[in-house]
Amino acid sequence: MRYTIAGHQIDIGSALQTHTETEIEAVVTKYATQATDANVIYSKSGHEFACETTLHLSSGLRAQARGQAGEIYAAFDACSEKLDKQLRRYKRRLKDHHRSRSEPVELTGVSSYILAAEAQGDAEEPESLQPIIVAEMETKIPSLSVGEAVMQMELAGAPVLVFRNEGKDELNVVYRRDDGNIGWIDP
């Protein structure tokens, strides 16, 4: 597994890097033996340390966790506990579905744009109705079943997920509704 451990405007010592790698390896081998890489970023905000971890699994799922505490090791431990809980739920759901994926998830590259928000205080009419593009990025759309898409959306804590439906090879969307249920758009 590849590790990327960095500090955002703080120095990360070798002892913390070793501790991070061994703890993540323990969590991953406990639940998911096929993780591809882990990104861990430490930062400090005021008097609190924060640890953000993103774990990419070979099944195409991405688990994310964030922990905060007064000490940097405690922030990682809080993050690790959340990651452990997410992987435990993921493993339980895979057992419940009685389905194992023999091949990694296929990913399709697409363009993603960030549009400028409309100014609330502007009383003037804009010159054009075209939105202003702030950033353009490359993103990946996974090929998943509907159940896997819902699972990935919940693991990532995202409000919406666009995916290619394996059964129909068409783009679909799952999203969290205001009433707490999950919505599915199938064109």
C-alpha positions in Angstrom: 0.0 0.0 0.0 1.2 3.5 -0.8 1.2 6.1 2.0 1.2 9.8 1.7 1.6 11.4 5.1 2.0 15.2 5.2 1.6 18.2 7.5 -0.1 21.3 6.5 2.2 24.1 7.8 3.5 21.8 10.5 6.4 19.3 10.6 5.7 15.6 10.8 8.4 13.6 12.5 9.4 10.1 11.6 7.9 8.6 14.8 4.4 10.0 13.9 4.8 8.7 10.3 5.7 5.2 11.5 2.8 5.3 14.0 0.4 6.4 11.3 1.5 3.7 8.9 1.3 0.8 11.4 -2.1 1.9 12.7 -3.6 2.3 9.3 -2.1 -1.0 8.2 -3.7 -2.7 11.3 -7.2 -1.2 10.5 -7.0 -2.2 6.8 -5.8 -5.7 7.4 -8.6 -6.1 10.0 -11.4 -5.3 7.5 -10.2 -4.8 3.9 -7.1 -6.5 2.7 -7.0 -4.8 -0.7 -6.3 -1.1 0.0 -4.3 0.7 -2.7 -3.2 3.9 -1.0 -3.8 6.1 2.0 -3.5 9.9 2.2 -3.1 11.4 5.7 -2.9 15.2 6.3 -2.2 16.7 9.6 -3.0 20.4 10.3 -3.3 22.7 13.3 -6.1 25.2 13.8 -5.7 27.3 16.9 -4.9 25.0 19.8 -6.4 21.9 18.1 -4.7 19.4 15.8 -6.7 17.8 13.0 -6.0 14.6 11.0 -7.7 13.9 7.7 -7.4 10.4 6.2 -8.5 9.2 2.8 -8.2 5.5 2.1 -8.7 4.1 -1.4 -9.8 0.5 -1.7 -9.3 -1.7 -4.8 -13.0 -2.1 -5.0 -13.2 1.5 -6.0 -14.6 2.7 -2.6 -13.1 5.6 -0.8 -13.3 5.9 3.0 -12.7 9.3 4.5 -12.3 10.3 8.2 -11.4 13.4 10.2 -10.4 13.7 13.8 -9.6 16.6 16.0 -8.0 16.8 19.4 -5.6 18.9 21.6 -2.7 16.6 20.8 -1.6 15.3 17.4 -1.6 11.6 18.3 -5.0 11.9 19.8 -6.3 13.6 16.6 -5.0 10.6 14.6 -6.5 8.1 17.1 -9.9 9.8 16.7 -9.6 9.7 12.9 -8.5 6.1 13.0 -11.5 5.1 15.1 -13.9 6.7 12.5 -12.1 5.0 9.7 -12.3 1.7 11.6 -16.1 2.2 12.0 -16.6 2.9 8.3 -14.6 -0.1 7.2 -16.5 -2.3 9.7 -19.8 -1.1 8.2 -18.5 -1.6 4.7 -17.4 -5.2 5.4 -20.8 -6.0 7.1 -22.6 -4.6 4.0 -20.5 -6.7 1.7 -21.3 -9.8 3.7 -25.0 -8.9 3.7 -25.0 -8.6 -0.1 -23.2 -11.9 -0.5 -21.4 -10.5 -3.5 -17.6 -10.2 -4.0 -16.1 -8.2 -6.8 -13.4 -10.1 -8.6 -12.2 -7.1 -10.6 -11.5 -3.6 -9.6 -14.1 -0.9 -10.3 -13.8 0.7 -13.8 -13.3 4.4 -13.6 -14.1 6.9 -16.4 -12.4 10.3 -16.5 -14.6 13.3 -17.0 -14.3 17.1 -16.6 -15.5 18.8 -13.4 -16.1 22.5 -13.0 -16.4 24.9 -10.1 -18.7 27.8 -10.9 -18.5 31.2 -9.2 -21.4 31.9 -6.8 -23.7 34.8 -7.6 -23.0 37.9 -5.6 -25.9 38.5 -3.2 -25.4 42.2 -2.9 -25.3 42.9 -6.6 -28.4 44.8 -7.8 -26.9 45.1 -11.3 -28.0 42.7 -14.0 -25.1 40.6 -15.3 -23.8 41.1 -18.8 -24.3 37.5 -19.7 -26.1 34.5 -18.3 -23.1 32.3 -18.8 -21.6 31.2 -15.4 -18.1 32.2 -14.5 -15.8 29.1 -14.3 -13.5 29.3 -11.3 -11.7 26.0 -11.7 -11.6 23.0 -14.0 -10.6 19.6 -12.8 -10.5 16.0 -13.9 -12.6 13.6 -11.9 -13.5 9.9 -12.1 -16.9 8.3 -12.5 -17.0 4.7 -11.2 -19.0 1.8 -12.7 -21.0 0.4 -9.8 -24.2 -1.3 -8.9 -26.8 0.9 -7.2 -26.2 -0.8 -3.9 -22.4 -0.2 -4.2 -23.1 3.5 -5.2 -25.2 4.1 -2.1 -22.5 2.4 0.0 -19.7 4.6 -1.5 -21.8 7.8 -1.1 -22.4 7.0 2.6 -18.7 6.0 3.2 -17.5 9.3 1.7 -20.2 11.3 3.6 -21.2 12.9 0.2 -24.6 14.3 -0.4 -24.6 13.0 -4.1 -22.8 10.5 -6.2 -22.8 10.2 -10.0 -21.9 6.7 -11.3 -22.2 4.5 -14.3 -24.7 1.8 -13.7 -23.1 -1.6 -14.3 -26.3 -3.2 -15.4 -27.3 -0.7 -18.0 -24.0 1.2 -18.8 -25.8 4.5 -18.3 -25.0 7.4 -16.0 -27.1 7.4 -12.8 -27.2 9.5 -9.7 -27.9 8.7 -6.0 -28.4 11.4 -3.5 -29.5 12.0 0.1 -33.0 13.5 0.3 -34.0 16.2 2.9 -36.2 13.5 4.7 -33.1 11.3 5.2 -33.9 8.7 2.6 -31.8 8.0 -0.5 -33.0 9.1 -4.0 -31.9 7.4 -7.2 -32.1 9.0 -10.7 -32.1 6.5 -13.5 -32.7 8.1 -16.9 
